[in-house]
Amino acid sequence: MNQKHQEDLAHIRSMMERSSRFISLSGLSGVFAGLSALIGGLYVYQLFKINGIDYFTDEHILLTGNLVSHLFFTGIVILVCAIVFGAFFTIRKSKKYDLPIWTSATKNMLINLAIPLVAGGIFCLALIYHGYFGLVAPTTLIFYGLAVVNAEKYTFSDIKYLGYLELILGGISLFYIGYGLIFWIIGFGILHIIYGLVAFKKYK
């Protein structure tokens, strides 16, 4: 009888979790988003070399308007790739486990994720407009970390640890402005891959 009660409680808990949290998010989304960022970061490093900039020895990197445009476009491509991979693996997981994709939890998660991201995006555009390029990488890490922590209550709770690490990394990178690309690769590339693998193993 006790076992039956425990099974019923587990079933009720599962139903409540499905209705209040977005659980279709796949760990593979994080892995491939991280790989996209890693490849993009390495591409930017090569782009610097092509333009005669030695990232690890040049103390003051001067960015031309053309190079800034190229970097901005690269960032957009990475973002699009991350979104596409996220949507693909989320839809695949939803179909596999017969989970609804668009629910109130999905809507709430996206809203809570979007508010800090939009605010951070506007702030980054202002930094670029005023020529504070060195602050862009730390700012993206910080606002992304805030967005992830803010959205955690509507998806897997473990994701907040990714957000905390992004915040810490962004805070540290504020004091090492010349190494923003390295912190960016670690934050959006390596941390995403690690989190994605852990989440995939835990929630598959």
URJOSUL-V186777 format. One record per residue. PSI is psi as a letter, one per 30 degrees, with the letter a starting at -180 (* if undefined). OMEGA is omega in degrees with one decimal (NA if undefined). BURIAL is b if it has 16 or more other ideal C-beta (glycine too) atoms within 10 Angstrom, else e. Layout:
PSI	OMEGA	BURIAL
PSI	OMEGA	BURIAL
This chain:
e	177.7	e
e	178.9	e
e	178.7	e
e	177.7	e
e	179.8	e
e	177.9	e
e	178.2	e
e	179.3	e
e	178.4	e
e	178.6	e
e	178.5	e
e	178.7	e
e	178.7	e
e	179.3	e
e	178.6	e
e	179.3	e
e	179.4	e
e	-176.7	e
f	-174.4	e
f	-177.8	e
k	176.8	b
j	-173.9	b
g	178.6	b
f	-178.6	b
k	-176.6	b
k	175.9	b
f	178.3	b
f	175.4	b
e	178.5	b
e	-179.9	b
e	-176.6	b
f	173.0	b
e	177.4	b
e	178.0	b
e	177.5	b
e	179.8	b
e	179.7	b
e	178.4	b
e	179.3	e
e	179.1	b
e	177.4	b
e	176.6	e
e	178.7	e
e	177.9	b
e	177.3	b
e	178.1	e
e	175.7	e
e	-179.2	b
e	179.1	e
e	-179.4	e
g	175.2	e
g	-179.4	e
k	174.6	e
j	-170.3	e
e	-173.7	b
f	-179.6	e
f	178.9	e
j	-177.8	e
e	-179.0	e
j	-178.7	e
k	178.7	b
k	-178.6	e
k	175.9	b
l	179.3	e
e	179.8	e
e	179.8	e
e	177.8	b
e	178.5	e
e	179.4	e
e	179.0	b
e	179.0	b
e	178.7	e
e	177.9	e
e	178.0	e
e	178.4	b
e	179.3	e
e	179.2	e
e	179.6	b
e	179.9	b
e	178.6	e
e	180.0	b
e	179.5	b
e	-179.5	e
e	178.5	e
e	179.5	b
e	180.0	b
e	-177.4	e
e	-176.4	e
f	176.6	b
e	178.5	b
e	-180.0	e
e	179.2	e
e	179.6	b
e	179.1	b
e	-177.7	e
e	-176.2	e
g	177.8	e
h	-179.9	e
k	176.1	e
k	-179.3	e
e	-176.0	e
j	178.3	e
l	176.8	b
e	177.8	e
e	177.6	b
e	179.8	b
e	-179.1	e
e	179.4	b
e	-178.4	b
e	178.8	e
e	-179.7	e
f	176.2	b
e	-172.5	b
e	-174.7	e
e	177.1	e
e	-179.0	b
e	179.0	b
e	178.4	e
e	178.4	e
e	178.5	b
e	178.2	e
e	179.5	e
e	178.6	b
e	177.0	b
e	177.4	e
e	177.4	e
e	179.3	b
e	-179.4	b
e	-177.8	e
g	174.4	e
g	178.3	e
i	-173.3	e
e	-177.4	b
f	-179.1	b
f	-175.5	b
e	-178.5	b
e	177.3	b
e	-178.9	b
e	178.8	b
e	179.2	b
e	-177.2	b
e	-178.4	b
e	176.5	b
e	176.9	b
e	177.3	b
e	-179.5	b
e	-178.9	b
e	178.7	b
e	-179.5	b
e	-177.1	b
f	-173.0	b
e	-175.4	b
f	179.4	e
g	176.3	b
a	-179.1	b
k	-175.6	b
f	-178.7	e
f	-175.1	e
f	179.8	b
f	179.3	b
e	173.4	e
e	179.0	b
e	179.3	b
e	179.9	e
e	177.6	b
e	178.7	b
e	179.5	b
e	-179.3	e
e	178.5	b
e	178.4	b
e	178.3	e
e	-176.0	e
f	175.9	b
f	-178.6	b
g	177.4	e
i	-171.6	e
e	-176.2	e
f	-177.0	e
g	-178.0	e
e	-179.0	b
e	179.4	b
e	178.8	b
e	-179.6	b
e	178.2	b
e	178.8	b
e	-175.5	b
e	-176.1	b
f	-179.9	b
d	-172.1	b
e	-179.0	e
e	178.2	b
e	-179.9	b
e	179.7	b
e	-180.0	e
e	-179.2	b
e	179.3	b
e	178.6	e
e	-179.3	e
e	179.6	b
e	-180.0	b
e	-175.5	e
e	-171.7	e
g	-178.5	e
*	NA	e
